[in-house]
Amino acid sequence: MELKGVILAGGLGKRLFPLTKVTNKHLLPIYCKPMIYYPIQTLVDAGIKDILIVTGGRHAGEFLRLLGNGAEFGLKHINYTYQEGEGGIAEGLSLAEHFADNNRIAVILGDNIIEKGIKKYVDEFMAQSGGARILIKKVKDPQRFGVVEFKGRKIVSIDEKPKRPKSDYAVTGIYMYDAAAFNIIKTLKPSRRGELEITDVNNAYLKRGELEYSVLDGWWTDSGTFDSLLRANNLVAKKQKTENRKRNSPVL
């Protein structure tokens, strides 16, 4: 069974206006590279070479101009598709059904930046008989995210952007699904925000008893607000400078 990668990079980036007035959010810089480079590299480092980018808005063509067929990442080809409007993460994911072709998929939001890799979590997911696996992380502001509720060590619910979070563990923007995800999306109804929520997909797997999770190692941040964009830049800058010092330090 093959594992394919999907990067969700649609939306209009309204929370970052006016930075997004003339470009797509996912093409904004994170330290020394465009934002979209980081999720691509995350998938490539996990051994995933068949990748689809779901984009949207008025600047979709800039992805092709920037990335081409992905030679910079050692890829022979990158697939692209276009999401009309702002129908939500799950709607964007639904556009990947033909690309997935009944294979399993690893999904990452285009504004998610992580310190370490996801290879071990991919291996855990591929060892499952099916279902889904989400990556969660302890955060200071869980009300911004989908939040898991635990009973012991078991997840019993996931609440999207709750005013009173039942834990401080957020669902990161990294999800792994079998082919059933697309049938689940077809049953969803828009939330009060008018979107098809990825949290509803995860809860559907949870009700089936087919949702596993791992706690992500290292730091993680989204880049969808001014504060989180600044945080992402600072974290990546610090990581890059540390790596550069290690590479340039003399071997004794």
Backbone bond lengths (Angstrom), bond angles and torsions (degrees), N, CA, C in turn:
res aa  C-N    CA-C-N  psi(-1)  N-CA   C-N-CA  omega(-1)  CA-C   N-CA-C  phi
1 M - - - 1.467 - - 1.527 109.24 -
2 E 1.317 116.30 123.92 1.463 121.87 -178.71 1.531 110.42 -82.24
3 L 1.333 116.29 148.78 1.458 121.79 173.11 1.524 108.37 -111.54
4 K 1.331 115.08 122.37 1.459 120.48 179.01 1.532 109.62 -107.38
5 G 1.330 115.68 158.74 1.453 120.51 -177.63 1.514 112.24 -111.81
6 V 1.326 116.36 139.04 1.460 122.40 177.87 1.523 108.66 -127.64
7 I 1.333 116.59 125.97 1.463 122.29 175.96 1.521 107.90 -110.54
8 L 1.330 116.32 121.88 1.457 121.44 -178.81 1.526 109.28 -95.00
9 A 1.329 115.77 108.79 1.462 121.86 -174.05 1.526 110.94 -132.01
10 G 1.325 116.15 38.15 1.460 120.83 177.07 1.515 110.88 -91.00
11 G 1.327 115.69 -154.16 1.466 120.16 179.33 1.516 112.24 80.17
12 L 1.323 115.37 169.76 1.461 121.66 -176.02 1.526 112.79 -106.84
13 G 1.337 117.54 -5.10 1.465 120.22 177.48 1.512 113.60 59.75
14 K 1.337 116.65 41.44 1.477 120.77 -175.30 1.531 112.75 -62.02
15 R 1.336 116.86 -31.01 1.470 118.93 -178.15 1.527 112.26 -69.90
16 L 1.338 116.63 -13.71 1.460 120.64 179.60 1.535 111.89 -108.67
17 F 1.315 116.99 13.79 1.464 120.18 176.67 1.538 109.13 -65.73
18 P 1.351 122.23 137.36 1.465 127.36 10.90 1.531 115.12 -92.70
19 L 1.339 118.77 7.96 1.469 119.51 178.26 1.530 110.90 -58.91
20 T 1.334 115.94 -31.52 1.465 120.69 -176.01 1.532 113.01 -97.22
21 K 1.319 116.37 12.56 1.471 119.40 179.82 1.522 111.43 -68.72
22 V 1.319 116.73 -32.29 1.465 120.11 -175.37 1.530 113.20 -119.66
23 T 1.329 117.74 6.00 1.459 119.43 177.23 1.520 109.77 -156.76
24 N 1.314 116.49 165.97 1.455 122.33 175.72 1.530 109.93 -75.46
25 K 1.319 116.78 142.28 1.474 121.42 179.85 1.519 112.00 -51.01
26 H 1.315 116.55 -40.39 1.467 121.01 -172.52 1.531 113.11 -76.21
27 L 1.328 116.12 -0.61 1.465 120.70 175.28 1.523 111.51 -104.76
28 L 1.326 117.39 -1.27 1.459 120.91 174.97 1.529 110.23 -66.68
29 P 1.333 118.08 153.59 1.466 119.66 -177.75 1.524 113.34 -76.77
30 I 1.323 114.57 138.66 1.462 122.32 165.11 1.528 105.44 -115.93
31 Y 1.310 115.58 101.44 1.460 124.59 -172.86 1.526 110.47 56.84
32 C 1.336 119.08 -101.01 1.470 120.44 -171.33 1.528 114.09 -109.29
33 K 1.342 117.25 7.18 1.464 119.57 -178.19 1.529 109.79 -141.49
34 P 1.330 117.32 156.04 1.464 119.22 172.99 1.531 110.39 -63.16
35 M 1.319 116.30 146.51 1.466 122.15 -177.17 1.525 113.23 -49.97
36 I 1.323 117.55 -42.14 1.465 121.89 -174.49 1.526 112.24 -63.06
37 Y 1.340 117.55 -22.73 1.466 119.95 -179.80 1.527 111.82 -61.41
38 Y 1.326 117.07 -34.33 1.464 120.60 -172.14 1.532 112.41 -70.22
39 P 1.340 120.28 -48.47 1.466 117.84 176.08 1.522 113.43 -64.74
40 I 1.337 117.35 -34.11 1.465 118.76 176.12 1.523 109.93 -60.75
41 Q 1.340 116.26 -47.91 1.466 119.68 -178.45 1.524 111.17 -64.19
42 T 1.331 117.04 -35.11 1.467 120.78 177.57 1.524 110.41 -59.43
43 L 1.322 117.50 -44.95 1.461 120.95 179.44 1.529 111.60 -68.22
44 V 1.329 116.18 -44.43 1.470 120.42 -179.46 1.526 110.78 -61.45
45 D 1.340 116.68 -42.69 1.469 120.42 -179.97 1.528 111.92 -65.57
46 A 1.333 116.68 -21.84 1.470 121.06 177.33 1.526 111.76 -87.60
47 G 1.334 116.36 3.39 1.457 120.62 177.62 1.521 114.56 89.96
48 I 1.333 116.52 11.43 1.470 120.61 -178.59 1.520 108.82 -95.85
49 K 1.316 116.65 120.44 1.464 121.41 -174.75 1.522 113.25 -115.24
50 D 1.329 117.51 -12.12 1.468 121.92 178.84 1.531 107.18 -103.01
51 I 1.335 116.71 103.70 1.465 121.95 -167.58 1.528 111.20 -126.71
52 L 1.325 115.46 137.04 1.455 123.35 174.52 1.521 109.10 -115.61
53 I 1.330 117.23 131.95 1.459 122.23 173.06 1.522 108.40 -106.17
54 V 1.332 116.43 121.37 1.460 122.56 175.08 1.522 107.00 -96.00
55 T 1.319 116.28 114.92 1.460 119.82 -179.05 1.523 110.01 -123.16
56 G 1.325 116.88 -176.52 1.459 120.58 -177.57 1.515 110.01 -172.47
57 G 1.333 116.17 -169.50 1.455 120.64 179.13 1.515 112.92 75.77
58 R 1.325 114.85 -164.91 1.463 120.70 -173.65 1.527 113.40 -90.35
59 H 1.328 117.03 -2.95 1.462 119.25 -171.66 1.531 112.37 -121.53
60 A 1.340 116.09 24.87 1.470 119.77 -175.17 1.526 112.39 -61.52
61 G 1.336 116.25 -33.81 1.459 119.21 -178.44 1.512 113.61 -63.44
62 E 1.334 116.69 -21.00 1.460 119.92 -179.37 1.526 112.08 -68.17
63 F 1.345 117.08 -26.52 1.467 119.66 176.44 1.527 109.90 -62.29
64 L 1.326 115.81 -44.77 1.469 120.18 -179.41 1.523 110.43 -64.92
65 R 1.330 116.20 -41.37 1.468 119.14 179.08 1.517 111.51 -63.88
66 L 1.338 116.56 -37.61 1.460 121.04 -178.30 1.527 112.42 -76.39
67 L 1.322 116.29 -46.61 1.466 121.19 -168.16 1.520 114.10 -98.37
68 G 1.345 116.69 -27.55 1.458 119.25 -174.77 1.515 110.81 55.40
69 N 1.313 116.55 -130.67 1.466 121.36 178.24 1.518 112.84 -98.08
70 G 1.324 117.60 12.08 1.464 120.37 172.23 1.504 115.52 85.08
71 A 1.333 117.92 20.98 1.469 120.52 -178.24 1.521 111.69 -59.37
72 E 1.338 116.74 -31.51 1.467 121.28 -179.64 1.525 111.67 -62.32
73 F 1.344 116.24 -23.45 1.468 121.85 -179.33 1.529 111.80 -103.67
74 G 1.317 116.82 9.05 1.451 120.79 -178.48 1.523 113.57 79.10
75 L 1.325 116.36 16.95 1.465 120.84 -179.21 1.525 110.54 -95.52
76 K 1.315 115.90 152.37 1.461 121.07 175.10 1.520 111.38 -91.88
77 H 1.342 116.00 -20.47 1.452 119.42 -174.26 1.526 109.69 -161.91
78 I 1.337 116.75 142.32 1.462 122.37 168.90 1.525 107.47 -121.85
79 N 1.309 116.35 136.66 1.458 121.66 176.73 1.524 109.36 -94.51
80 Y 1.324 116.17 147.30 1.461 121.80 178.84 1.531 109.76 -130.89
81 T 1.335 116.17 145.82 1.454 120.62 169.26 1.518 108.20 -144.75
82 Y 1.334 117.03 164.94 1.469 121.95 -169.55 1.515 110.77 -120.70
83 Q 1.330 116.45 129.37 1.461 122.68 177.46 1.526 109.65 -101.96
84 E 1.323 115.93 120.52 1.455 120.81 177.10 1.534 109.19 -76.36
85 G 1.339 116.70 134.70 1.456 120.27 172.87 1.511 113.82 66.36
86 E 1.337 115.66 -154.93 1.459 122.66 -177.35 1.528 109.39 -129.51
87 G 1.301 116.36 70.60 1.458 120.63 -176.27 1.509 114.57 -87.96
88 G 1.330 117.14 1.42 1.451 120.23 177.71 1.516 113.81 105.79
89 I 1.326 114.31 166.64 1.465 121.07 -177.26 1.519 111.21 -62.88
90 A 1.340 116.60 -43.99 1.464 119.39 -177.95 1.524 111.09 -65.41
91 E 1.331 117.43 -36.46 1.465 119.13 177.03 1.520 110.54 -64.42
92 G 1.340 116.26 -42.19 1.455 119.57 176.61 1.516 111.70 -59.82
93 L 1.331 116.13 -41.17 1.458 120.30 179.05 1.528 111.36 -64.59
94 S 1.323 117.25 -33.59 1.471 120.14 -178.90 1.524 111.88 -59.32
95 L 1.336 117.08 -25.50 1.460 121.22 -179.64 1.522 112.05 -71.61
96 A 1.323 116.94 -9.76 1.469 121.19 -178.72 1.528 112.67 -92.61
97 E 1.323 118.21 2.30 1.472 120.30 -173.84 1.530 111.77 -59.43
98 H 1.316 116.98 -47.40 1.466 119.73 -179.30 1.527 110.45 -64.34
99 F 1.322 116.53 -41.30 1.466 121.30 178.59 1.524 111.25 -61.62
100 A 1.332 116.81 -43.14 1.465 120.92 -177.77 1.518 111.74 -63.70
101 D 1.319 116.63 -38.17 1.470 121.77 174.65 1.533 112.00 52.52
102 N 1.353 115.43 47.14 1.464 123.45 177.80 1.529 114.11 69.55
103 N 1.314 117.73 8.47 1.459 121.05 174.30 1.534 110.00 -88.12
104 R 1.312 116.25 167.27 1.464 120.85 173.39 1.529 109.43 -76.24
105 I 1.337 115.48 154.74 1.459 120.22 -178.50 1.524 111.09 -132.29
106 A 1.332 114.57 146.69 1.460 122.22 168.94 1.521 106.25 -109.43
107 V 1.324 116.60 122.95 1.463 122.41 -174.15 1.524 109.13 -112.68
108 I 1.327 116.74 134.60 1.458 120.43 176.61 1.526 108.90 -136.42
109 L 1.315 116.35 135.33 1.455 120.36 176.07 1.525 108.99 -71.72
110 G 1.332 115.54 139.45 1.452 120.95 -172.60 1.505 115.30 -66.08
111 D 1.350 117.76 -13.79 1.469 119.98 179.73 1.520 112.07 -106.28
112 N 1.336 117.19 15.51 1.464 120.75 179.30 1.525 110.72 -95.55
113 I 1.319 115.60 127.12 1.461 122.64 -178.53 1.526 107.86 -121.57
114 I 1.348 116.54 130.61 1.464 120.02 -178.78 1.523 110.29 -126.87
115 E 1.324 114.51 157.36 1.465 120.05 -177.63 1.518 111.96 -78.32
116 K 1.325 116.21 -42.12 1.464 120.85 -173.71 1.525 110.03 -116.62
117 G 1.327 116.49 -173.74 1.450 120.44 -175.41 1.521 113.41 -92.02
118 I 1.339 115.58 176.75 1.467 121.20 179.71 1.532 112.22 -119.38
119 K 1.340 116.61 13.01 1.468 119.49 -175.01 1.529 111.81 -57.53
120 K 1.325 117.55 -43.31 1.469 118.91 -176.85 1.526 111.44 -67.59
121 Y 1.331 117.19 -30.89 1.465 120.28 178.49 1.527 110.78 -74.44
122 V 1.322 115.49 -36.01 1.468 120.30 174.40 1.522 109.78 -61.60
123 D 1.327 116.37 -43.55 1.474 120.31 178.99 1.529 110.74 -63.14
124 E 1.329 117.06 -40.16 1.464 120.71 177.58 1.523 110.87 -62.53
125 F 1.326 115.90 -41.94 1.466 120.07 179.55 1.525 111.43 -65.39
126 M 1.312 116.27 -42.51 1.469 119.35 -178.69 1.522 111.40 -68.78
127 A 1.341 116.82 -21.06 1.468 120.19 176.76 1.530 111.74 -80.35
128 Q 1.355 117.00 -14.92 1.460 120.53 176.25 1.529 110.18 -69.96
129 S 1.318 116.14 154.06 1.469 119.32 176.49 1.519 111.52 -72.15
130 G 1.319 116.95 -19.95 1.460 122.46 -179.86 1.510 109.22 167.92
131 G 1.326 116.62 -157.56 1.451 120.80 176.69 1.516 113.37 80.82
132 A 1.332 115.71 -144.14 1.461 121.35 -173.44 1.518 110.48 -139.22
133 R 1.319 115.79 160.59 1.465 123.10 173.32 1.516 107.65 -140.55
134 I 1.331 116.47 130.75 1.459 121.50 176.06 1.522 109.03 -115.14
135 L 1.320 115.81 154.54 1.450 121.49 175.98 1.513 108.22 -107.20
136 I 1.325 116.89 129.56 1.462 121.06 -177.50 1.528 109.46 -119.28
137 K 1.340 115.21 160.85 1.459 120.22 -177.08 1.520 109.40 -150.97
138 K 1.319 116.88 139.15 1.457 122.06 176.03 1.530 108.86 -72.02
139 V 1.353 116.07 129.47 1.464 120.76 -176.13 1.525 110.75 -134.28
140 K 1.330 115.76 163.45 1.465 121.03 179.16 1.528 112.48 -85.50
141 D 1.347 116.69 -20.45 1.467 120.92 -175.53 1.527 111.28 -128.02
142 P 1.344 117.20 61.21 1.467 120.01 -173.93 1.530 113.88 -60.68
143 Q 1.327 117.83 -24.14 1.464 120.11 -177.19 1.529 112.54 -63.28
144 R 1.335 117.53 -12.32 1.466 120.90 177.72 1.523 112.64 -82.21
145 F 1.346 117.09 -9.32 1.456 120.21 -168.49 1.533 111.40 -130.17
146 G 1.334 115.39 -179.37 1.449 120.40 164.75 1.518 107.68 -73.95
147 V 1.328 117.61 130.66 1.466 122.12 -173.62 1.520 109.94 -118.11
148 V 1.336 116.02 133.87 1.458 119.96 -179.10 1.523 110.40 -90.20
149 E 1.322 115.47 144.79 1.460 122.44 172.16 1.529 107.34 -109.41
150 F 1.323 115.83 131.43 1.460 121.37 -177.89 1.524 111.63 -105.27
151 K 1.311 115.03 149.13 1.453 122.90 162.89 1.512 104.74 -125.28
152 G 1.339 116.14 103.77 1.457 119.35 -167.80 1.523 108.04 69.48
153 R 1.322 116.34 -124.06 1.464 120.70 177.17 1.528 111.61 -105.48
154 K 1.307 115.42 7.85 1.459 120.46 -177.10 1.525 110.48 -99.27
155 I 1.332 116.56 135.03 1.468 120.65 174.50 1.522 108.43 -76.27
156 V 1.336 116.29 129.35 1.469 120.32 179.40 1.528 112.21 -113.27
157 S 1.342 117.45 -16.19 1.461 119.92 175.98 1.517 109.44 -163.40
158 I 1.334 115.03 159.42 1.468 121.75 173.12 1.520 106.57 -130.86
159 D 1.317 116.02 126.14 1.466 122.06 -176.11 1.524 109.05 -115.04
160 E 1.336 116.84 127.76 1.465 121.06 -176.77 1.525 110.96 -83.43
161 K 1.337 115.28 120.58 1.467 123.12 177.04 1.539 112.89 45.56
162 P 1.330 117.68 57.67 1.467 120.26 -177.20 1.530 112.53 -74.03
163 K 1.327 116.55 146.02 1.464 120.18 175.59 1.522 110.49 -72.29
164 R 1.351 115.91 -32.75 1.467 121.18 177.01 1.528 108.79 -122.46
165 P 1.335 117.33 86.46 1.466 120.83 -176.91 1.529 112.16 -60.02
166 K 1.341 115.97 139.66 1.463 121.34 -179.80 1.523 112.63 -87.70
167 S 1.324 116.45 -3.68 1.463 121.49 171.02 1.521 106.43 -159.48
168 D 1.329 116.82 176.94 1.463 119.43 174.82 1.526 110.87 -108.03
169 Y 1.334 115.72 26.53 1.465 121.41 176.06 1.523 110.18 -104.19
170 A 1.319 115.03 116.64 1.463 121.26 179.61 1.525 110.04 -96.85
171 V 1.324 114.98 150.07 1.460 120.64 171.39 1.526 107.07 -80.79
172 T 1.308 117.45 118.44 1.464 120.68 177.82 1.525 108.64 -70.77
173 G 1.309 115.90 170.07 1.463 119.84 179.27 1.512 113.20 -84.28
174 I 1.331 116.30 41.61 1.471 121.58 177.41 1.524 107.40 -130.13
175 Y 1.332 115.75 119.16 1.462 121.84 -174.87 1.531 108.85 -134.46
176 M 1.321 116.62 148.10 1.462 121.42 176.83 1.522 108.72 -129.49
177 Y 1.329 116.02 129.03 1.464 121.35 -172.66 1.525 111.80 -134.37
178 D 1.333 114.03 151.87 1.459 118.20 165.97 1.525 108.17 -87.01
179 A 1.334 116.89 -176.69 1.462 120.91 -172.63 1.526 113.14 -66.46
180 A 1.343 118.00 -15.63 1.465 120.78 -179.23 1.524 112.24 -64.81
181 A 1.327 117.93 -18.25 1.468 121.03 -178.02 1.530 111.50 -56.31
182 F 1.309 116.96 -37.69 1.465 120.00 -175.84 1.526 111.85 -71.30
183 N 1.331 116.56 -34.78 1.470 119.16 174.69 1.527 110.74 -69.13
184 I 1.325 116.62 -36.28 1.468 120.52 176.99 1.530 110.15 -62.34
185 I 1.326 116.99 -45.64 1.471 120.76 -178.72 1.527 110.85 -58.10
186 K 1.324 116.56 -37.03 1.469 120.45 -178.86 1.533 112.41 -65.33
187 T 1.325 117.76 -18.09 1.467 121.05 179.95 1.527 112.62 -94.07
188 L 1.341 117.37 -7.54 1.466 120.56 -173.71 1.525 112.01 -76.19
189 K 1.326 114.09 151.09 1.462 121.39 171.75 1.526 108.32 -113.85
190 P 1.328 117.97 148.02 1.471 120.02 -179.24 1.529 111.70 -58.36
191 S 1.315 115.86 144.38 1.466 122.05 176.29 1.523 109.76 -77.05
192 R 1.326 115.80 -177.72 1.470 119.14 178.52 1.527 111.57 -64.62
193 R 1.335 116.64 -16.56 1.466 119.88 175.16 1.525 111.86 -84.43
194 G 1.347 116.01 -2.31 1.456 120.34 -178.98 1.512 113.53 79.16
195 E 1.349 116.72 19.90 1.456 121.02 -176.59 1.528 110.88 -122.11
196 L 1.329 115.55 156.78 1.457 121.26 169.83 1.523 106.61 -87.04
197 E 1.331 116.13 116.40 1.460 121.51 -170.05 1.528 111.83 -90.55
198 I 1.321 116.17 135.63 1.465 120.53 176.20 1.529 110.08 -67.52
199 T 1.335 117.53 -26.36 1.462 120.56 176.06 1.529 110.90 -60.84
200 D 1.328 117.47 -35.06 1.467 120.72 178.00 1.530 111.36 -67.17
201 V 1.323 116.28 -33.96 1.471 119.99 174.96 1.524 109.42 -64.55
202 N 1.332 116.61 -47.14 1.466 120.83 -179.14 1.529 111.52 -63.52
203 N 1.336 116.71 -39.65 1.466 119.75 177.76 1.524 112.18 -66.86
204 A 1.326 117.12 -32.21 1.465 120.21 177.02 1.529 110.50 -64.60
205 Y 1.332 116.55 -43.07 1.468 119.97 175.47 1.537 110.33 -63.95
206 L 1.338 115.89 -38.15 1.461 120.06 179.67 1.527 110.78 -61.15
207 K 1.332 117.17 -44.09 1.467 121.37 179.54 1.523 111.66 -63.70
208 R 1.317 116.24 -29.50 1.468 121.00 178.25 1.533 112.06 -79.26
209 G 1.330 115.65 -9.38 1.460 119.58 -175.09 1.513 112.30 74.34
210 E 1.341 116.65 27.43 1.464 121.68 -173.99 1.526 112.56 -121.73
211 L 1.334 117.28 23.25 1.468 120.70 -179.77 1.525 109.82 -110.94
212 E 1.325 116.06 121.70 1.462 122.57 174.12 1.523 108.50 -110.89
213 Y 1.333 116.56 164.10 1.455 118.81 178.34 1.525 110.75 -144.61
214 S 1.328 113.83 158.70 1.459 121.77 171.26 1.518 107.43 -135.04
215 V 1.339 116.74 149.81 1.461 121.47 174.80 1.524 107.44 -90.43
216 L 1.317 116.16 122.02 1.460 122.14 -174.88 1.522 111.10 -68.36
217 D 1.333 116.35 132.62 1.465 121.83 174.78 1.525 110.30 -76.88
218 G 1.328 116.68 150.23 1.455 121.15 174.35 1.523 112.13 75.56
219 W 1.320 116.08 -178.33 1.459 119.01 -178.69 1.525 111.07 -79.83
220 W 1.308 113.80 159.60 1.466 122.40 178.28 1.522 108.22 -147.87
221 T 1.314 116.50 141.40 1.456 120.42 173.64 1.518 110.18 -151.59
222 D 1.320 115.53 151.40 1.455 119.46 166.36 1.530 106.66 -88.98
223 S 1.329 117.00 179.67 1.468 120.33 -178.88 1.521 110.20 -137.48
224 G 1.327 116.84 31.71 1.456 121.06 -170.29 1.510 115.80 -93.75
225 T 1.333 117.78 -3.76 1.466 121.88 176.36 1.523 108.00 -127.13
226 F 1.318 116.80 166.44 1.463 119.31 179.23 1.526 111.04 -58.93
227 D 1.326 116.94 -42.38 1.466 120.25 -178.58 1.523 111.81 -67.31
228 S 1.343 116.85 -44.91 1.468 119.10 -178.36 1.530 111.32 -72.37
229 L 1.340 117.80 -29.42 1.465 121.00 174.77 1.522 110.15 -65.10
230 L 1.332 116.45 -43.55 1.461 120.71 176.78 1.527 110.68 -63.29
231 R 1.341 115.70 -43.18 1.469 119.98 179.64 1.528 110.77 -61.05
232 A 1.325 116.95 -43.75 1.461 121.02 179.48 1.524 110.70 -60.51
233 N 1.334 116.73 -44.33 1.465 120.10 178.42 1.516 111.72 -60.56
234 N 1.329 116.90 -44.30 1.467 120.51 -178.62 1.526 111.64 -66.71
235 L 1.327 117.21 -41.54 1.466 120.92 -179.65 1.529 111.23 -65.44
236 V 1.331 116.13 -45.43 1.465 119.63 -179.83 1.528 110.58 -66.70
237 A 1.331 116.83 -40.01 1.470 119.97 178.46 1.525 110.83 -59.83
238 K 1.313 116.47 -45.70 1.470 120.61 179.88 1.528 110.79 -63.26
239 K 1.337 116.31 -43.70 1.463 120.35 179.40 1.525 110.66 -62.86
240 Q 1.325 116.72 -45.31 1.464 121.25 -177.76 1.524 111.37 -63.09
241 K 1.329 115.85 -42.95 1.460 119.66 -179.05 1.529 111.35 -67.25
242 T 1.339 116.46 -36.51 1.471 120.46 176.66 1.522 110.51 -64.08
243 E 1.331 116.02 -44.28 1.466 120.12 179.33 1.527 111.20 -64.89
244 N 1.326 116.92 -39.04 1.468 120.62 178.79 1.525 111.17 -63.96
245 R 1.346 116.74 -40.56 1.469 120.09 178.22 1.519 111.10 -63.21
246 K 1.340 116.49 -41.31 1.460 119.94 179.54 1.525 111.39 -64.02
247 R 1.349 115.34 -40.70 1.467 118.64 -179.64 1.516 111.79 -67.29
248 N 1.321 116.66 -34.42 1.465 120.82 -174.52 1.519 113.93 -91.92
249 S 1.345 116.75 -7.34 1.466 118.80 -179.42 1.520 109.93 -74.07
250 P 1.351 117.74 139.55 1.459 120.60 -179.49 1.514 112.46 -67.39
251 V 1.332 115.45 142.83 1.466 121.05 176.72 1.528 108.31 -83.60
252 L 1.326 116.72 123.44 1.479 120.35 -177.21 1.510 110.60 -89.30
